[in-house]
Amino acid sequence: MSDLRREAAILLLSLTLAQGASGTVENDRSPIKIALGERPPLASADLPDYGPLAQLIREAYRLEGQQVELAVLPWPRSMQLVREGHWTGSGVWLKNPKRETEFLFSQPVVEEHQVFFYRKNQPLAWMQLEDLSHLVLGGLQGFSYGAAFDSALADGSLMMERERSDLQNFEKLLRNRIDAYPQELRVGLWVLGTLPRHSQEQIAYHPRPYLEESAYLIFGPDQEAARDSFDRGLAKLKASGRAKELLDGGAAGMEGPLPRSN
């Protein structure tokens, strides 16, 4: 091979390697995709920019120099998209043993206070979950209600009828088709605040939470880098006070006209 041909071959090989390297960088910068479930006032398709939880996720990744694509989807679908590898992650979810075998979990994102909503004309008295065994509870499709609650549902100690939305559950509660509805306090108050006043006045919530637990983003098992990047950004937002500012802003106005039980 002549020197000229040898130099041309080396140049061509160098260009090919450079293009490959450039493609790798471009792929690494492709947007991370996070699917959120309806969780007003923190996340909703009806809130500006999908709400403060979405903004927290954007800012966490921005601090790490990464872009993120967000969408609000039905809860079961958002988890399935992560399970099938079509989306990077989803949120926010409680931990349970099955999920911990399927997904990677972020650091805690939101602290949840789960309570029972009920009709005022049928006061709810309970000390432990067994006290609810005679009731028909409402629930959301694809939701975990904590390890003890989930176990009681699995063995038939508790009865639950699941629907796709909070609104459907509250409508059933108002129509006496279920006896109580477990939901995160601020979420329940927000959804009830969208109902007519006369409907709101029929509902109360029990002040004793049945669950106080952290909620997390979940990631596919091959998305460790995306999870770690979010965790680093989240830690910075927490340290600066920005995370609390965002989430407290989303909780503003959560105290509606609904009374607690005495």
TAVEN-V356336 format. One record per residue. SS is DSSP state (H for helix, E for strand, C for the rest). Layout:
BEGIN
ss
SS
SS
END
This chain:
BEGIN
ss
C
C
H
H
H
H
H
H
H
H
H
H
H
H
H
H
H
H
H
H
H
H
H
H
H
H
H
H
C
C
C
E
E
E
E
E
C
C
E
C
C
C
E
C
C
C
C
H
H
H
C
H
H
H
H
H
H
H
H
H
H
H
H
C
C
C
C
E
E
E
E
E
C
C
H
H
H
H
H
H
H
H
H
C
C
C
C
C
E
E
E
E
E
C
C
C
H
H
H
H
H
H
C
E
E
C
C
C
C
E
E
E
E
E
E
E
E
E
E
C
C
C
C
C
C
C
C
C
H
H
H
H
C
C
C
E
E
E
E
E
C
C
C
C
C
C
H
H
H
H
H
H
H
H
C
C
C
C
E
E
E
E
E
C
C
H
H
H
H
H
H
H
H
H
C
C
C
C
C
E
E
E
E
E
H
H
H
H
H
H
H
H
C
C
C
C
H
H
H
H
C
C
E
E
E
C
C
C
C
C
E
E
E
E
E
E
E
E
E
C
C
C
C
H
H
H
H
H
H
H
H
H
H
H
H
H
H
H
H
H
C
H
H
H
H
H
H
H
H
H
H
C
C
C
C
C
C
C
E
E
C
C
END
